[in-house]
Amino acid sequence: MSMKYAIEAYELLDSPSVSGASTKEALVGAGVKAENVEVKTVPGPKGHTDFVKVWFYGSEGKKGGGKAPTLGIVGRLGGIGARPERIGMVSDADGAVAAVAAAMKLGKMEKLGDILKGDVFVSTHICPNAPTRPHDPVPFMDSPINMAIANGEEMSDNLDAVLSIDTTRGNRVINHRGFAISPTVKEGYILRTSEDLLSLMSYVTGEDPVVFPITTQDITPYGNDLYHINSILQPCTATKAPVVGVALTAKTAVPGCATGASQVVDIEAAVRFSIEVAKAFGEGKAVFYDEKEFKLIVDLYGSMTHLQTLGKK
């Protein structure tokens, strides 16, 4: 159970003075090794944000010379607050809350001796004063930095698969309260949804799995003037690793800049799911995609990596 850490992460980030430094302090207090936490302040055209990156080294992980695969858990968001325009934590903050809570739980597990097989990398950024921007059907949170910088900071070249957690309530196509996962995206291809992840989602929620729809536009980089459901799949533009979105969802469209809209119970479920995926993936008991089928689709239809770029413009 991760409820304690979901609540602690929520309360930690719901502050106008929260920073990467205070987040690191809370992570270390939960059991994370200080030397495994990196905090980096990055300026942008609309302000600045603090990136927080945490490594957990598995018993058979690659950092220690082993062969177990490495999972990345990315908390995606524009900002955790829209101050001074809005007071309090915004709906868009859920990705950061989930990532911090997952890191706290993994740190506690590690301290108690429950070491996962594979390495796990957790990253997000902390910005209590982000701008907003128009979006249909409801306003979105913007970010003080551009997406290329975010992808560069939140990703790692050593990842074998990525879970991207993001608030995805500002739409009319996911009419479900809780969380939903996306099909696997790899190198410009939208692949079939992982059966292993569907099973793990059912185990965690006790309900049928929920998959949210994505389009080709959603897996292209921001900045190409195309409509995107949100930034949940932007990590797929910056890696060869398979990426699956973990969306915090609602039955109705909720603005990303709305306050009082986060559901801690839903965040906790997404955290538990992410940790169960980390366990199974490191043990080789869960895969994000079929390697043979991916090779076949590329042989048949060619590379789609141009969808990871801004295109001809």
Steps between C-alpha positions, in 0.01 A plus 500: 500500500632845403226724644726645769750612239235630260365721780848609610601584144175694448549704816867559420433636151192704596712798600611824332852447636556135407823439311723226375707534817203455733379208287841333531490550876161329517620213282804443720274512804292221346805278457645596162880517497611863468777416255244352260296822475593777258338845501559741215351847450430572134403848375267559206330781313206498744678446830687205647439156647689244711552155352519215751654172384532188716672167434419173675754227429368146473656177620566399138481844340724627224664763721646215703603293199184290483264441208158584644324773298467858622165677536447874491207660685448857381262741671387724212346845554521865412501620858365415844362849552386803296580765757418785526207437262377198700557421869576138583613191315351453155360187337805486272721423801399134526794373296745660740306382806495143366872501415600638841271252678640210296855605589407523868348153495794349311736666748313351794499158334873521437565606861305198624693264272243451222735556207360473148692299240535774242606862534225763517535865403239750627490859376275805504523875539383738771350835395243670728476808275435378146300693237174385339399488133179460298397149392177343378276393676655641820813706581832322549797571720803626311861450605786744564721285276445346159431130444841423349667616822251303711561181303876547524486538877231245586628216285812284512684317223506188720126431507353181352137611547318808627179568691391861450254614768297810421168662585276441197166647601476788253320306226172334404636166381591339835180483701635302795589600855831348614791425271535354153795376296590555136605255233877462481679759286843427357702690240198654330277193510186463711512132591248268664431554867718280721306202633732485799428860594127445456520209743700700754250785477215261576688352794564846647152648448290185534312612191513461122798682347440833327692607189485857372501585129797670337564629149807543284495870591537417869832321449665782303706769673347817637577800282368368168167687531300175518236432765620270780278344765773619741869437568461149640672333204768760436767271652451270198649771277829485690576129532517168318351331804131406504282754681162450665293789632335474842224759497322637807147537367149627576148448366478861391741754352699671776740790427863428575512829689203409723580481871344252741464249215766241590376165630754348739335156481549496122860620532571225751364236262724632221799487737424141599462406135834658413680316778341167403611559141852578626509172692371287213701674228827456687422132553423447131135424578353799317579632153389823337502365144569192287853536358440260210179674402669840516779378272241366258302825486819696431603249231157528339440873524833663575623730770261751656764688698425814299193532725743559786615821329335834421455386140579669172454853634 
